[in-house]
Amino acid sequence: MGEASVTRERTEIHVLTGPTAVGKTDAAIAWAEAHDAEILSCDSICVYRGMDVGSAKPTREQRSLVRHHGIDLADPTERFSVTRYVECARQSVQAAAGRGRRILVTGGSGFYLAAFFGPVADEVEIPPVVSQEVRRLFNSGLESLLARLRGLESAPLPEWLDIRNPIRVAKALERRLSSGRPLTELREAFLTRPGPFEGCKITYDLLDRPDDELRRRIAFRTKSMLSQGLIEEAEWLLSLNLNPELPSARAVGYRATMDWLERGRRLPREALAERINLDTWALVRKQRKWFNRLGLSNS
């Protein structure tokens, strides 16, 4: 177990995280029952109503064992931001403390997880005219976003910006246009801000498994999801005509299944399962990078 910060405040938050399919849900319920705690989900897809199977959301039976927070907060057609998550998390922590209970945060969504270890949002307001311009460039492709951003910066784009991720580049461009300040200056100002849970005592456990074992667990989970309703949930999401920029439309498992459905199920289900497995493993690699960035280890 690691300790991220110790303060004089009495509010205690324990974070139990790890890559997808590692076994966080069962471990979290066991920990919460042993420590008289309530669980706060830290999963960016579990916030959406109706996206149950594909997000591996805790079942009703599991939620009956321990009080859960951070689940079923929005419709898939809504854009649920990290700022909104932080507001929900603060309310949940306060409510649990009022009942004399600890909060166990569990999940593997990087941006949400980062809120418990430092700042996650700045004070830059994005005017509608900027949002419209960036959306137009986003629809034109990643190179259009990068060209606009490079034209504003007097120095090469910083290494910490993931220039292969159009969502990250679009957000950087929005803030650059709205503030008129270089990206490096914006980041320095951001990093000096206090985190939303700065006054709490944060401890953590990081779960992981050997790659071969984790790949087997991912394959088993994918097979189970496909037999338990993932396809039906994806059909429902397609009926909503989601904006492709929404997190709900890009979620691992759901995106592959929606693509498969839109192509008329021409490929065998085994091919769909393999695509989901590959996408899930890519998510695992991304999650592990987040854990390293946040300074978390299971040593």
RAWO-V801630 format. One record per pair of residues at least 12 apart in sequence whose C-alpha atoms are under 8 Angstrom apart, sorted by the first residue. I is the first residue (numbers start at 1). J is the second residue. If there is no record, write none. Layout:
((I & J) (I & J))
//
This chain:
((1 & 203) (1 & 204) (1 & 205) (1 & 206) (1 & 298) (1 & 299) (2 & 203) (2 & 204) (2 & 205) (2 & 296) (2 & 297) (2 & 298) (3 & 202) (3 & 203) (3 & 204) (4 & 117) (4 & 201) (4 & 202) (4 & 203) (4 & 204) (5 & 200) (5 & 201) (5 & 202) (5 & 203) (6 & 200) (6 & 201) (6 & 202) (7 & 199) (7 & 200) (7 & 201) (8 & 199) (9 & 199) (9 & 200) (9 & 201) (10 & 200) (10 & 201) (11 & 97) (11 & 102) (11 & 199) (11 & 200) (11 & 201) (12 & 102) (12 & 103) (12 & 200) (12 & 201) (12 & 202) (12 & 203) (13 & 93) (13 & 102) (13 & 103) (13 & 104) (13 & 105) (13 & 200) (13 & 201) (13 & 202) (13 & 203) (14 & 102) (14 & 103) (14 & 104) (14 & 105) (14 & 202) (14 & 203) (14 & 204) (14 & 205) (15 & 104) (15 & 105) (15 & 106) (15 & 202) (15 & 203) (15 & 204) (15 & 205) (16 & 28) (16 & 104) (16 & 105) (16 & 106) (16 & 107) (16 & 204) (16 & 205) (16 & 206) (16 & 207) (17 & 105) (17 & 106) (17 & 107) (17 & 108) (17 & 204) (17 & 205) (17 & 206) (17 & 207) (18 & 107) (18 & 108) (18 & 206) (18 & 207) (18 & 208) (18 & 287) (18 & 288) (19 & 108) (19 & 207) (19 & 208) (19 & 284) (19 & 287) (19 & 288) (20 & 108) (20 & 218) (20 & 280) (20 & 283) (20 & 284) (21 & 214) (21 & 217) (21 & 218) (21 & 221) (22 & 207) (22 & 208) (22 & 209) (22 & 214) (22 & 217) (24 & 106) (24 & 107) (24 & 207) (25 & 58) (25 & 106) (28 & 104) (28 & 106) (29 & 62) (29 & 65) (29 & 66) (32 & 66) (32 & 104) (33 & 66) (35 & 102) (36 & 101) (36 & 102) (37 & 66) (37 & 101) (37 & 102) (37 & 103) (37 & 104) (38 & 66) (38 & 67) (38 & 68) (38 & 69) (38 & 96) (38 & 101) (38 & 102) (38 & 103) (38 & 104) (39 & 66) (39 & 67) (39 & 68) (39 & 69) (39 & 103) (39 & 104) (39 & 105) (39 & 106) (40 & 68) (40 & 69) (40 & 70) (40 & 89) (40 & 92) (40 & 103) (40 & 104) (40 & 105) (40 & 106) (41 & 68) (41 & 69) (41 & 70) (41 & 71) (41 & 105) (41 & 106) (41 & 107) (42 & 70) (42 & 105) (42 & 106) (42 & 107) (42 & 108) (42 & 109) (42 & 112) (42 & 113) (43 & 106) (43 & 107) (43 & 108) (43 & 109) (43 & 112) (44 & 109) (44 & 112) (44 & 247) (45 & 247) (45 & 248) (45 & 251) (46 & 70) (46 & 71) (46 & 72) (47 & 70) (47 & 71) (47 & 72) (47 & 73) (47 & 74) (47 & 80) (48 & 71) (48 & 72) (48 & 73) (48 & 74) (48 & 75) (48 & 76) (48 & 248) (49 & 71) (49 & 72) (49 & 73) (49 & 74) (49 & 75) (49 & 76) (50 & 72) (50 & 75) (50 & 76) (50 & 233) (51 & 76) (51 & 233) (53 & 225) (53 & 228) (53 & 229) (53 & 230) (53 & 233) (54 & 225) (54 & 230) (54 & 233) (54 & 253) (54 & 254) (69 & 89) (69 & 92) (70 & 85) (70 & 88) (70 & 89) (76 & 237) (76 & 242) (76 & 248) (76 & 249) (77 & 240) (77 & 242) (77 & 243) (77 & 246) (77 & 248) (78 & 246) (79 & 246) (79 & 247) (80 & 247) (82 & 111) (82 & 112) (82 & 120) (82 & 121) (83 & 120) (83 & 121) (85 & 112) (86 & 112) (86 & 115) (86 & 196) (90 & 197) (108 & 287) (109 & 287) (110 & 287) (110 & 290) (110 & 291) (114 & 294) (115 & 195) (115 & 196) (115 & 197) (116 & 195) (116 & 196) (116 & 197) (116 & 198) (116 & 202) (117 & 195) (117 & 197) (117 & 198) (117 & 202) (117 & 294) (118 & 191) (118 & 194) (118 & 195) (118 & 196) (118 & 197) (118 & 198) (119 & 190) (119 & 191) (119 & 193) (119 & 194) (119 & 195) (119 & 196) (120 & 195) (121 & 190) (122 & 190) (122 & 193) (124 & 175) (124 & 178) (124 & 179) (125 & 175) (125 & 178) (126 & 174) (126 & 175) (126 & 178) (127 & 178) (130 & 174) (130 & 177) (130 & 178) (131 & 174) (134 & 170) (134 & 173) (134 & 174) (135 & 170) (138 & 166) (138 & 170) (141 & 166) (142 & 164) (142 & 165) (142 & 166) (142 & 169) (145 & 166) (145 & 169) (145 & 170) (145 & 173) (146 & 163) (146 & 169) (148 & 173) (149 & 173) (149 & 176) (152 & 176) (153 & 182) (153 & 183) (158 & 183) (158 & 184) (205 & 298) (206 & 296) (206 & 297) (206 & 298) (207 & 298) (208 & 298) (215 & 277) (215 & 281) (218 & 277) (218 & 280) (218 & 281) (219 & 273) (219 & 277) (222 & 273) (222 & 276) (222 & 277) (223 & 273) (226 & 273) (230 & 254) (230 & 257) (231 & 257) (234 & 254) (234 & 257) (234 & 258) (235 & 258) (235 & 261) (237 & 249) (238 & 258) (252 & 276) (252 & 279) (252 & 280) (252 & 283) (253 & 276) (253 & 279) (253 & 280) (256 & 272) (256 & 275) (256 & 276) (257 & 272) (257 & 276) (260 & 272))
//
